[in-house]
């Protein structure tokens, strides 16, 4: 039986700036689909997303406050939060 390669997906909290931003860009450069998490600074998060896409990477914005969030990752590109659903 052939093994299927698992999809590589990352969720980087605080990825709109600083170390989180650097980690998100590095992971995308390695071919890993990355969710860019931010809580308040949507402008900075969109800049990270634009940079990633300019480099040919795949990512999506994922806004929520990790301090109060309980979330679940479902098969690629769907995150469910008790307060809100992002697709």
Gaussian input, Z-matrix of N, CA and C with variables (Angstrom, degrees):
# hf/3-21g

backbone

0 1
 N
 C     1     B1
 C     2     B2     1     A1
 N     3     B3     2     A2     1     D1
 C     4     B4     3     A3     2     D2
 C     5     B5     4     A4     3     D3
 N     6     B6     5     A5     4     D4
 C     7     B7     6     A6     5     D5
 C     8     B8     7     A7     6     D6
 N     9     B9     8     A8     7     D7
 C    10    B10     9     A9     8     D8
 C    11    B11    10    A10     9     D9
 N    12    B12    11    A11    10    D10
 C    13    B13    12    A12    11    D11
 C    14    B14    13    A13    12    D12
 N    15    B15    14    A14    13    D13
 C    16    B16    15    A15    14    D14
 C    17    B17    16    A16    15    D15
 N    18    B18    17    A17    16    D16
 C    19    B19    18    A18    17    D17
 C    20    B20    19    A19    18    D18
 N    21    B21    20    A20    19    D19
 C    22    B22    21    A21    20    D20
 C    23    B23    22    A22    21    D21
 N    24    B24    23    A23    22    D22
 C    25    B25    24    A24    23    D23
 C    26    B26    25    A25    24    D24
 N    27    B27    26    A26    25    D25
 C    28    B28    27    A27    26    D26
 C    29    B29    28    A28    27    D27
 N    30    B30    29    A29    28    D28
 C    31    B31    30    A30    29    D29
 C    32    B32    31    A31    30    D30
 N    33    B33    32    A32    31    D31
 C    34    B34    33    A33    32    D32
 C    35    B35    34    A34    33    D33
 N    36    B36    35    A35    34    D34
 C    37    B37    36    A36    35    D35
 C    38    B38    37    A37    36    D36
 N    39    B39    38    A38    37    D37
 C    40    B40    39    A39    38    D38
 C    41    B41    40    A40    39    D39
 N    42    B42    41    A41    40    D40
 C    43    B43    42    A42    41    D41
 C    44    B44    43    A43    42    D42
 N    45    B45    44    A44    43    D43
 C    46    B46    45    A45    44    D44
 C    47    B47    46    A46    45    D45
 N    48    B48    47    A47    46    D46
 C    49    B49    48    A48    47    D47
 C    50    B50    49    A49    48    D48
 N    51    B51    50    A50    49    D49
 C    52    B52    51    A51    50    D50
 C    53    B53    52    A52    51    D51
 N    54    B54    53    A53    52    D52
 C    55    B55    54    A54    53    D53
 C    56    B56    55    A55    54    D54
 N    57    B57    56    A56    55    D55
 C    58    B58    57    A57    56    D56
 C    59    B59    58    A58    57    D57
 N    60    B60    59    A59    58    D58
 C    61    B61    60    A60    59    D59
 C    62    B62    61    A61    60    D60
 N    63    B63    62    A62    61    D61
 C    64    B64    63    A63    62    D62
 C    65    B65    64    A64    63    D63
 N    66    B66    65    A65    64    D64
 C    67    B67    66    A66    65    D65
 C    68    B68    67    A67    66    D66
 N    69    B69    68    A68    67    D67
 C    70    B70    69    A69    68    D68
 C    71    B71    70    A70    69    D69
 N    72    B72    71    A71    70    D70
 C    73    B73    72    A72    71    D71
 C    74    B74    73    A73    72    D72
 N    75    B75    74    A74    73    D73
 C    76    B76    75    A75    74    D74
 C    77    B77    76    A76    75    D75
 N    78    B78    77    A77    76    D76
 C    79    B79    78    A78    77    D77
 C    80    B80    79    A79    78    D78
 N    81    B81    80    A80    79    D79
 C    82    B82    81    A81    80    D80
 C    83    B83    82    A82    81    D81
 N    84    B84    83    A83    82    D82
 C    85    B85    84    A84    83    D83
 C    86    B86    85    A85    84    D84
 N    87    B87    86    A86    85    D85
 C    88    B88    87    A87    86    D86
 C    89    B89    88    A88    87    D87
 N    90    B90    89    A89    88    D88
 C    91    B91    90    A90    89    D89
 C    92    B92    91    A91    90    D90
 N    93    B93    92    A92    91    D91
 C    94    B94    93    A93    92    D92
 C    95    B95    94    A94    93    D93
 N    96    B96    95    A95    94    D94
 C    97    B97    96    A96    95    D95
 C    98    B98    97    A97    96    D96
 N    99    B99    98    A98    97    D97
 C   100   B100    99    A99    98    D98
 C   101   B101   100   A100    99    D99
 N   102   B102   101   A101   100   D100
 C   103   B103   102   A102   101   D101
 C   104   B104   103   A103   102   D102
 N   105   B105   104   A104   103   D103
 C   106   B106   105   A105   104   D104
 C   107   B107   106   A106   105   D105
 N   108   B108   107   A107   106   D106
 C   109   B109   108   A108   107   D107
 C   110   B110   109   A109   108   D108
 N   111   B111   110   A110   109   D109
 C   112   B112   111   A111   110   D110
 C   113   B113   112   A112   111   D111
 N   114   B114   113   A113   112   D112
 C   115   B115   114   A114   113   D113
 C   116   B116   115   A115   114   D114
 N   117   B117   116   A116   115   D115
 C   118   B118   117   A117   116   D116
 C   119   B119   118   A118   117   D117
 N   120   B120   119   A119   118   D118
 C   121   B121   120   A120   119   D119
 C   122   B122   121   A121   120   D120
 N   123   B123   122   A122   121   D121
 C   124   B124   123   A123   122   D122
 C   125   B125   124   A124   123   D123
 N   126   B126   125   A125   124   D124
 C   127   B127   126   A126   125   D125
 C   128   B128   127   A127   126   D126
 N   129   B129   128   A128   127   D127
 C   130   B130   129   A129   128   D128
 C   131   B131   130   A130   129   D129
 N   132   B132   131   A131   130   D130
 C   133   B133   132   A132   131   D131
 C   134   B134   133   A133   132   D132
 N   135   B135   134   A134   133   D133
 C   136   B136   135   A135   134   D134
 C   137   B137   136   A136   135   D135
 N   138   B138   137   A137   136   D136
 C   139   B139   138   A138   137   D137
 C   140   B140   139   A139   138   D138
 N   141   B141   140   A140   139   D139
 C   142   B142   141   A141   140   D140
 C   143   B143   142   A142   141   D141
 N   144   B144   143   A143   142   D142
 C   145   B145   144   A144   143   D143
 C   146   B146   145   A145   144   D144
 N   147   B147   146   A146   145   D145
 C   148   B148   147   A147   146   D146
 C   149   B149   148   A148   147   D147
 N   150   B150   149   A149   148   D148
 C   151   B151   150   A150   149   D149
 C   152   B152   151   A151   150   D150
 N   153   B153   152   A152   151   D151
 C   154   B154   153   A153   152   D152
 C   155   B155   154   A154   153   D153
 N   156   B156   155   A155   154   D154
 C   157   B157   156   A156   155   D155
 C   158   B158   157   A157   156   D156
 N   159   B159   158   A158   157   D157
 C   160   B160   159   A159   158   D158
 C   161   B161   160   A160   159   D159
 N   162   B162   161   A161   160   D160
 C   163   B163   162   A162   161   D161
 C   164   B164   163   A163   162   D162
 N   165   B165   164   A164   163   D163
 C   166   B166   165   A165   164   D164
 C   167   B167   166   A166   165   D165
 N   168   B168   167   A167   166   D166
 C   169   B169   168   A168   167   D167
 C   170   B170   169   A169   168   D168
 N   171   B171   170   A170   169   D169
 C   172   B172   171   A171   170   D170
 C   173   B173   172   A172   171   D171
 N   174   B174   173   A173   172   D172
 C   175   B175   174   A174   173   D173
 C   176   B176   175   A175   174   D174
 N   177   B177   176   A176   175   D175
 C   178   B178   177   A177   176   D176
 C   179   B179   178   A178   177   D177
 N   180   B180   179   A179   178   D178
 C   181   B181   180   A180   179   D179
 C   182   B182   181   A181   180   D180
 N   183   B183   182   A182   181   D181
 C   184   B184   183   A183   182   D182
 C   185   B185   184   A184   183   D183
 N   186   B186   185   A185   184   D184
 C   187   B187   186   A186   185   D185
 C   188   B188   187   A187   186   D186
 N   189   B189   188   A188   187   D187
 C   190   B190   189   A189   188   D188
 C   191   B191   190   A190   189   D189
 N   192   B192   191   A191   190   D190
 C   193   B193   192   A192   191   D191
 C   194   B194   193   A193   192   D192
 N   195   B195   194   A194   193   D193
 C   196   B196   195   A195   194   D194
 C   197   B197   196   A196   195   D195
 N   198   B198   197   A197   196   D196
 C   199   B199   198   A198   197   D197
 C   200   B200   199   A199   198   D198
 N   201   B201   200   A200   199   D199
 C   202   B202   201   A201   200   D200
 C   203   B203   202   A202   201   D201
 N   204   B204   203   A203   202   D202
 C   205   B205   204   A204   203   D203
 C   206   B206   205   A205   204   D204
 N   207   B207   206   A206   205   D205
 C   208   B208   207   A207   206   D206
 C   209   B209   208   A208   207   D207
 N   210   B210   209   A209   208   D208
 C   211   B211   210   A210   209   D209
 C   212   B212   211   A211   210   D210
 N   213   B213   212   A212   211   D211
 C   214   B214   213   A213   212   D212
 C   215   B215   214   A214   213   D213
 N   216   B216   215   A215   214   D214
 C   217   B217   216   A216   215   D215
 C   218   B218   217   A217   216   D216
 N   219   B219   218   A218   217   D217
 C   220   B220   219   A219   218   D218
 C   221   B221   220   A220   219   D219
 N   222   B222   221   A221   220   D220
 C   223   B223   222   A222   221   D221
 C   224   B224   223   A223   222   D222
 N   225   B225   224   A224   223   D223
 C   226   B226   225   A225   224   D224
 C   227   B227   226   A226   225   D225
 N   228   B228   227   A227   226   D226
 C   229   B229   228   A228   227   D227
 C   230   B230   229   A229   228   D228
 N   231   B231   230   A230   229   D229
 C   232   B232   231   A231   230   D230
 C   233   B233   232   A232   231   D231
 N   234   B234   233   A233   232   D232
 C   235   B235   234   A234   233   D233
 C   236   B236   235   A235   234   D234
 N   237   B237   236   A236   235   D235
 C   238   B238   237   A237   236   D236
 C   239   B239   238   A238   237   D237
 N   240   B240   239   A239   238   D238
 C   241   B241   240   A240   239   D239
 C   242   B242   241   A241   240   D240
 N   243   B243   242   A242   241   D241
 C   244   B244   243   A243   242   D242
 C   245   B245   244   A244   243   D243
 N   246   B246   245   A245   244   D244
 C   247   B247   246   A246   245   D245
 C   248   B248   247   A247   246   D246
 N   249   B249   248   A248   247   D247
 C   250   B250   249   A249   248   D248
 C   251   B251   250   A250   249   D249
 N   252   B252   251   A251   250   D250
 C   253   B253   252   A252   251   D251
 C   254   B254   253   A253   252   D252
 N   255   B255   254   A254   253   D253
 C   256   B256   255   A255   254   D254
 C   257   B257   256   A256   255   D255
 N   258   B258   257   A257   256   D256
 C   259   B259   258   A258   257   D257
 C   260   B260   259   A259   258   D258

   B1=1.4365
   B2=1.5376
   B3=1.3522
   B4=1.4593
   B5=1.5175
   B6=1.3136
   B7=1.4602
   B8=1.5132
   B9=1.3184
   B10=1.4630
   B11=1.5154
   B12=1.3232
   B13=1.4610
   B14=1.5192
   B15=1.3115
   B16=1.4579
   B17=1.5227
   B18=1.3130
   B19=1.4628
   B20=1.5206
   B21=1.3042
   B22=1.4572
   B23=1.5229
   B24=1.3295
   B25=1.4617
   B26=1.5280
   B27=1.3245
   B28=1.4630
   B29=1.5200
   B30=1.3087
   B31=1.4580
   B32=1.5252
   B33=1.3308
   B34=1.4587
   B35=1.5202
   B36=1.3172
   B37=1.4585
   B38=1.5251
   B39=1.3154
   B40=1.4614
   B41=1.5120
   B42=1.3192
   B43=1.4712
   B44=1.5246
   B45=1.3258
   B46=1.4645
   B47=1.5290
   B48=1.3512
   B49=1.4694
   B50=1.5328
   B51=1.3125
   B52=1.4562
   B53=1.5142
   B54=1.3383
   B55=1.4612
   B56=1.5248
   B57=1.3362
   B58=1.4608
   B59=1.5154
   B60=1.3179
   B61=1.4676
   B62=1.5320
   B63=1.3245
   B64=1.4654
   B65=1.5300
   B66=1.3284
   B67=1.4588
   B68=1.5247
   B69=1.3339
   B70=1.4653
   B71=1.5254
   B72=1.3318
   B73=1.4703
   B74=1.5266
   B75=1.3070
   B76=1.4728
   B77=1.5303
   B78=1.3205
   B79=1.4660
   B80=1.5234
   B81=1.3115
   B82=1.4626
   B83=1.5259
   B84=1.3262
   B85=1.4642
   B86=1.5237
   B87=1.3355
   B88=1.4620
   B89=1.5313
   B90=1.3481
   B91=1.4572
   B92=1.5133
   B93=1.2999
   B94=1.4608
   B95=1.5232
   B96=1.3327
   B97=1.4616
   B98=1.5248
   B99=1.3230
   B100=1.4638
   B101=1.5220
   B102=1.3252
   B103=1.4525
   B104=1.5199
   B105=1.3209
   B106=1.4521
   B107=1.5206
   B108=1.3184
   B109=1.4605
   B110=1.5219
   B111=1.3137
   B112=1.4647
   B113=1.5140
   B114=1.3259
   B115=1.4570
   B116=1.5250
   B117=1.3425
   B118=1.4554
   B119=1.5210
   B120=1.3091
   B121=1.4498
   B122=1.5333
   B123=1.3206
   B124=1.4638
   B125=1.5349
   B126=1.3128
   B127=1.4649
   B128=1.5220
   B129=1.3328
   B130=1.4648
   B131=1.5328
   B132=1.3300
   B133=1.4637
   B134=1.5293
   B135=1.3180
   B136=1.4701
   B137=1.5291
   B138=1.3264
   B139=1.4590
   B140=1.5254
   B141=1.3276
   B142=1.4694
   B143=1.5282
   B144=1.3236
   B145=1.4633
   B146=1.5282
   B147=1.3188
   B148=1.4700
   B149=1.5282
   B150=1.3290
   B151=1.4651
   B152=1.5223
   B153=1.3209
   B154=1.4646
   B155=1.5230
   B156=1.3086
   B157=1.4652
   B158=1.5263
   B159=1.3341
   B160=1.4691
   B161=1.5263
   B162=1.3229
   B163=1.4586
   B164=1.5291
   B165=1.3316
   B166=1.4638
   B167=1.5112
   B168=1.3141
   B169=1.4608
   B170=1.5095
   B171=1.3309
   B172=1.4584
   B173=1.5215
   B174=1.3275
   B175=1.4608
   B176=1.5252
   B177=1.3128
   B178=1.4640
   B179=1.5120
   B180=1.3268
   B181=1.4595
   B182=1.5250
   B183=1.3124
   B184=1.4558
   B185=1.5270
   B186=1.3469
   B187=1.4583
   B188=1.5326
   B189=1.3211
   B190=1.4569
   B191=1.5241
   B192=1.3021
   B193=1.4586
   B194=1.5191
   B195=1.3309
   B196=1.4606
   B197=1.5298
   B198=1.3150
   B199=1.4647
   B200=1.5283
   B201=1.3290
   B202=1.4546
   B203=1.5065
   B204=1.3170
   B205=1.4666
   B206=1.5177
   B207=1.3004
   B208=1.4535
   B209=1.5135
   B210=1.2989
   B211=1.4500
   B212=1.5188
   B213=1.2990
   B214=1.4446
   B215=1.5179
   B216=1.3067
   B217=1.4582
   B218=1.5128
   B219=1.2852
   B220=1.4443
   B221=1.5172
   B222=1.3190
   B223=1.4596
   B224=1.5196
   B225=1.2609
   B226=1.4647
   B227=1.5292
   B228=1.2685
   B229=1.4558
   B230=1.5244
   B231=1.2932
   B232=1.4545
   B233=1.5215
   B234=1.2840
   B235=1.4614
   B236=1.5161
   B237=1.2959
   B238=1.4566
   B239=1.5185
   B240=1.2825
   B241=1.4522
   B242=1.5261
   B243=1.3078
   B244=1.4703
   B245=1.5302
   B246=1.3134
   B247=1.4569
   B248=1.5184
   B249=1.3291
   B250=1.4669
   B251=1.5215
   B252=1.3082
   B253=1.4577
   B254=1.5157
   B255=1.3267
   B256=1.4578
   B257=1.5117
   B258=1.3167
   B259=1.4627
   B260=1.4953
   A1=108.07
   A2=116.66
   A3=121.87
   A4=110.49
   A5=115.10
   A6=119.30
   A7=109.25
   A8=116.06
   A9=120.76
   A10=108.43
   A11=116.34
   A12=119.99
   A13=109.18
   A14=115.62
   A15=120.71
   A16=109.69
   A17=115.66
   A18=120.74
   A19=108.62
   A20=115.61
   A21=119.89
   A22=107.92
   A23=114.05
   A24=121.58
   A25=108.09
   A26=115.89
   A27=119.95
   A28=110.07
   A29=115.46
   A30=122.93
   A31=105.54
   A32=116.10
   A33=121.16
   A34=108.74
   A35=115.97
   A36=119.08
   A37=109.28
   A38=115.13
   A39=120.39
   A40=113.17
   A41=117.29
   A42=120.06
   A43=113.89
   A44=116.90
   A45=118.23
   A46=111.45
   A47=116.60
   A48=118.52
   A49=110.92
   A50=115.47
   A51=122.75
   A52=115.56
   A53=114.91
   A54=121.44
   A55=110.88
   A56=117.70
   A57=120.91
   A58=111.84
   A59=116.45
   A60=121.89
   A61=110.23
   A62=115.95
   A63=120.69
   A64=111.00
   A65=117.19
   A66=121.17
   A67=111.33
   A68=116.81
   A69=120.97
   A70=111.07
   A71=116.29
   A72=120.23
   A73=110.00
   A74=117.44
   A75=121.90
   A76=110.86
   A77=117.11
   A78=120.54
   A79=111.55
   A80=116.79
   A81=120.17
   A82=110.25
   A83=117.03
   A84=120.53
   A85=111.46
   A86=116.53
   A87=121.77
   A88=111.87
   A89=116.96
   A90=120.65
   A91=114.77
   A92=117.70
   A93=121.92
   A94=109.71
   A95=116.36
   A96=121.46
   A97=107.24
   A98=117.34
   A99=120.87
   A100=112.08
   A101=114.96
   A102=121.14
   A103=107.54
   A104=117.12
   A105=123.47
   A106=107.55
   A107=115.30
   A108=120.24
   A109=110.98
   A110=114.80
   A111=121.97
   A112=108.04
   A113=115.34
   A114=118.81
   A115=111.35
   A116=117.41
   A117=119.62
   A118=114.36
   A119=118.96
   A120=120.85
   A121=112.33
   A122=115.18
   A123=120.70
   A124=111.45
   A125=117.46
   A126=120.99
   A127=110.32
   A128=117.13
   A129=120.69
   A130=110.90
   A131=116.70
   A132=120.51
   A133=110.77
   A134=116.83
   A135=120.09
   A136=111.24
   A137=117.80
   A138=121.01
   A139=110.86
   A140=116.50
   A141=120.68
   A142=109.53
   A143=116.59
   A144=121.00
   A145=110.84
   A146=117.42
   A147=121.40
   A148=110.59
   A149=117.06
   A150=121.28
   A151=111.00
   A152=115.95
   A153=121.06
   A154=110.56
   A155=117.15
   A156=120.63
   A157=111.14
   A158=117.77
   A159=120.58
   A160=111.29
   A161=116.06
   A162=121.90
   A163=111.63
   A164=116.68
   A165=120.64
   A166=114.22
   A167=117.54
   A168=120.91
   A169=113.02
   A170=114.96
   A171=121.77
   A172=109.55
   A173=115.56
   A174=120.89
   A175=109.02
   A176=114.54
   A177=121.42
   A178=109.02
   A179=115.25
   A180=120.32
   A181=109.73
   A182=115.25
   A183=121.08
   A184=108.75
   A185=117.08
   A186=119.75
   A187=113.75
   A188=116.06
   A189=121.19
   A190=109.04
   A191=116.19
   A192=123.08
   A193=108.21
   A194=117.38
   A195=120.32
   A196=112.22
   A197=117.89
   A198=120.42
   A199=111.96
   A200=117.82
   A201=120.06
   A202=113.64
   A203=116.79
   A204=119.10
   A205=112.33
   A206=113.98
   A207=122.03
   A208=103.63
   A209=116.20
   A210=118.35
   A211=110.86
   A212=115.43
   A213=122.39
   A214=108.53
   A215=116.64
   A216=120.26
   A217=108.48
   A218=116.10
   A219=122.00
   A220=107.56
   A221=118.21
   A222=119.33
   A223=111.95
   A224=115.50
   A225=128.00
   A226=114.78
   A227=115.45
   A228=125.12
   A229=115.97
   A230=116.77
   A231=117.32
   A232=108.80
   A233=115.75
   A234=120.57
   A235=107.58
   A236=115.24
   A237=120.82
   A238=108.22
   A239=116.16
   A240=123.15
   A241=106.66
   A242=118.73
   A243=118.87
   A244=112.55
   A245=116.73
   A246=119.40
   A247=112.89
   A248=117.64
   A249=119.60
   A250=110.79
   A251=116.41
   A252=121.57
   A253=109.59
   A254=117.13
   A255=122.32
   A256=109.02
   A257=117.17
   A258=120.95
   A259=108.81
   D1=137.01
   D2=178.47
   D3=-81.23
   D4=139.86
   D5=174.30
   D6=-86.53
   D7=136.74
   D8=174.41
   D9=-89.44
   D10=135.71
   D11=177.35
   D12=-71.25
   D13=131.36
   D14=179.33
   D15=-71.34
   D16=141.90
   D17=175.90
   D18=-66.53
   D19=140.19
   D20=178.80
   D21=-102.40
   D22=116.18
   D23=-176.99
   D24=-134.32
   D25=137.72
   D26=178.11
   D27=-128.87
   D28=147.55
   D29=171.59
   D30=-119.77
   D31=113.02
   D32=-178.76
   D33=-106.15
   D34=114.30
   D35=178.79
   D36=-76.04
   D37=144.86
   D38=179.62
   D39=65.61
   D40=32.12
   D41=-173.72
   D42=-86.34
   D43=11.06
   D44=176.53
   D45=-84.95
   D46=-9.03
   D47=-178.58
   D48=-160.85
   D49=166.47
   D50=171.87
   D51=57.71
   D52=-138.21
   D53=-176.79
   D54=-63.36
   D55=-38.21
   D56=178.61
   D57=-60.63
   D58=-42.47
   D59=177.85
   D60=-61.32
   D61=-48.41
   D62=-179.65
   D63=-61.03
   D64=-40.94
   D65=179.04
   D66=-64.85
   D67=-43.40
   D68=179.80
   D69=-60.92
   D70=-46.21
   D71=-179.36
   D72=-63.91
   D73=-42.28
   D74=-179.73
   D75=-62.63
   D76=-44.15
   D77=179.97
   D78=-65.27
   D79=-42.23
   D80=178.45
   D81=-64.17
   D82=-39.81
   D83=176.69
   D84=-60.16
   D85=-27.39
   D86=178.59
   D87=-86.08
   D88=3.42
   D89=176.87
   D90=90.21
   D91=15.25
   D92=-178.46
   D93=-98.14
   D94=126.02
   D95=175.77
   D96=-64.43
   D97=131.09
   D98=-172.87
   D99=-128.36
   D100=132.26
   D101=170.85
   D102=-88.03
   D103=126.82
   D104=-180.00
   D105=-95.33
   D106=106.59
   D107=-178.57
   D108=-91.20
   D109=139.75
   D110=172.42
   D111=-150.53
   D112=159.64
   D113=178.27
   D114=-109.24
   D115=-47.64
   D116=-175.59
   D117=-122.63
   D118=-30.36
   D119=-171.42
   D120=-94.72
   D121=75.73
   D122=-178.71
   D123=-63.21
   D124=-35.91
   D125=-179.45
   D126=-60.02
   D127=-47.48
   D128=179.52
   D129=-64.56
   D130=-40.01
   D131=179.30
   D132=-63.45
   D133=-40.85
   D134=177.87
   D135=-65.63
   D136=-32.58
   D137=176.12
   D138=-65.87
   D139=-40.69
   D140=176.69
   D141=-63.46
   D142=-45.15
   D143=179.05
   D144=-59.59
   D145=-44.36
   D146=179.15
   D147=-61.93
   D148=-43.30
   D149=178.82
   D150=-60.86
   D151=-44.18
   D152=179.92
   D153=-62.95
   D154=-45.55
   D155=-178.95
   D156=-67.46
   D157=-35.00
   D158=176.22
   D159=-62.78
   D160=-30.39
   D161=179.28
   D162=-84.10
   D163=-0.86
   D164=179.64
   D165=88.20
   D166=12.08
   D167=-178.45
   D168=-90.46
   D169=169.95
   D170=179.02
   D171=-116.08
   D172=129.29
   D173=178.43
   D174=-159.10
   D175=164.53
   D176=175.17
   D177=-141.42
   D178=152.78
   D179=175.06
   D180=-76.86
   D181=146.10
   D182=-177.68
   D183=-143.46
   D184=81.04
   D185=-174.58
   D186=-82.04
   D187=121.63
   D188=168.80
   D189=-169.84
   D190=159.70
   D191=179.01
   D192=-89.75
   D193=112.60
   D194=-177.27
   D195=-68.12
   D196=-18.65
   D197=-179.63
   D198=-64.97
   D199=-31.29
   D200=-177.94
   D201=-123.69
   D202=12.70
   D203=-173.06
   D204=-99.22
   D205=140.18
   D206=166.11
   D207=-118.72
   D208=123.93
   D209=-175.01
   D210=-137.58
   D211=160.34
   D212=179.85
   D213=-133.64
   D214=134.81
   D215=174.15
   D216=-91.04
   D217=131.03
   D218=174.50
   D219=-109.78
   D220=169.86
   D221=-175.86
   D222=-47.45
   D223=116.39
   D224=176.12
   D225=29.60
   D226=124.27
   D227=168.71
   D228=68.86
   D229=28.24
   D230=173.98
   D231=-143.59
   D232=122.22
   D233=177.05
   D234=-122.57
   D235=132.90
   D236=179.67
   D237=-111.99
   D238=129.27
   D239=175.90
   D240=-121.63
   D241=149.13
   D242=178.31
   D243=-57.85
   D244=-30.23
   D245=-177.31
   D246=-89.64
   D247=-27.53
   D248=-170.82
   D249=-161.64
   D250=151.14
   D251=176.84
   D252=-111.26
   D253=133.27
   D254=179.31
   D255=-116.13
   D256=134.19
   D257=175.77
   D258=-130.44

